[in-house]
Amino acid sequence: MGQPVRIFDHSLSIVGVLPPRFHYPDKTDIWFPTGTIIGENDNRGAHNYRGMGLLKPAASLQQAQTQLSSIAAILRSQHKQTNAGVDVAVTRLRDSLVMDVESSLYLLLGAVALVLLIACANIATLLLARATARTREIGVRAAIGASRARIVRQLFTESLLLSLLSGGVGVLLAVWGVDALVKLAPSDIPRLTDARIDAWVLAFTFTVSVLASLLFGLAPALHASRVDLNEALKQGATRSVLGGAAGRLRSALVVAEIAFSMMLLAGAGLLIKSFVALENVQLGFRPDHVVVMTTSVPVAADDEGRSRAVQFYRDLLPQLAALPGLSIVGATNATPGQIGSESPYSVDHEEYLPAGPEALDTVIAPGTFAALGIPLKSGRDFNLADTPKSQPVAIINESLARKAFPGKDPIGHVIFLAFSEYRVPMKIVGVAGDVRQSGPSAPPERQVYVPYSQHPFYATSLSVVASTPLHPSALWEPMRRIVQQRFPEVSVKFTTMETLHAENIAPQWFRTLLLGIFAALAVCLAMAGVYGVMAYLVGQRSSEIGLRMALGATPKDVSRLMLRQASRLTAAGLAIGLIGSLAASRLITNMLFEVRPTDPGTYAIVAILLAAAALSASYLPARRASRLDPLTTLRT
């Protein structure tokens, strides 16, 4: 407390320390009062602040919205030019923090639930098969006095022990899995650092394990406890729980596994196709082999300090361009994928109009378009002749040109920006290609580029962008040395344009990866379920198969018989799963990019893959059935 900290050219005293995990907003580390470093902005067209307030205990969000809207109405009447059409939108801070990831987390929760159901169906199927194999043992226990409740309790205790042991192994895997999840997850997920295995998670896991054993271990136990003593005690009798109800239950469980797997696979397929479309979308710039060096010049917030910052970049950029590994060097206050500022603009007026449509505002240095591979459709780039004393100039993108100058050549026209501190007409000297400035999933917006030399207010923190044929990281140290020699107090941070682009699509990649993993796990479980049921049926029908072969059935006939039964189960599961997938796909509509939730190609591929997987799992039991020796089978 009381120690000085230097921010730009100001020395401020530390008056408070917040908890280590408090970084609001946007991973902030240092907070300072308005007016101390950055001057107050009297431009009513600049919406640079967000109002925050604490609701009273008895107040509702709607009441706050109503009261603030009335204040906004008063301001509209007092400031008709700047506040026309401006209202207040009230939302909870928690909602604004999690709205971008809430849908992804619910998707993850739904995938986990489906995989859990598939696993439980597998357990029930296997327990039914195991109970059938123990028919004689259960019959002996019943014959010597064991009640049905005692038999159910024994079988239920065994399934409970199984669930607790597997739950314990699952917790051990989860300890590793949480670390992997945090590393894979995008950095913008709120409270990501709080993700850990704690007492509540352990309690939840224990509860789920117990409930799974109760729900899916009880049915097999009840079926096994209904034995016919005469049949059960006959030598080799194994069919007292093989009756119609148990068989139908096993079939229903397999159908459910395939249906749930179909839903997960369809969701994963849609997200994968969406992610591929996102990866291949035209960005409007070239992200590969571009170094990004973020810099911040510690100068005063007055005209002299800003002029020093402009001169720093004017001297620095040519020195960097002289490095052997760099071909073209530029600088910008907002690299593609980031928003620097947005403000109203007006064209071909004699004075600034504050209530015009809005456009993205980006400050750049000469060479930035070439370094990023942004095409210049017409006109010229900025150059060293564009100084504060020369004619203010601007370059607009194609979207703004189409909107503001339909069917006309915008070169030579003038544009006003609220972004400009001088509010003077800027001559349009070029038209650049559209860039997806807000990220790959957002369409190009109207955008205005201005030279940093004519806007020194925004020229104290620029990201230097440089194209290179080498690996970008090989240029980091040479570039750092040049900056330190020129201005040791300038802070620098390096990354690449490819890394920034990857961060922009990280949420979509994270969703796709997780759902793909769960879908693959679901398919494996479904294959195991189909295999288990078919292998069990082969064992139970061995006498029938032997008799068929003794009467002339060929191995191919036996294989077709078993595969036909597997095909019926698979077809039923796919049909139910398709209906469920079409219904559930509406939940991920907002997560898809250039892909319809009812895309027929995706569903066809998923159905074919799942059918092939299920029939492959049935092949080994069918092949084993076709190789039975009829004489040995009938004799035993």
Summary of the structure (lengths in Angstrom):
residues: 636
radius of gyration: 34.3
end to end distance: 88.3
largest distance: 107.5
contacts: 1987
relative contact order: 0.12
helix: 55%
strand: 11%
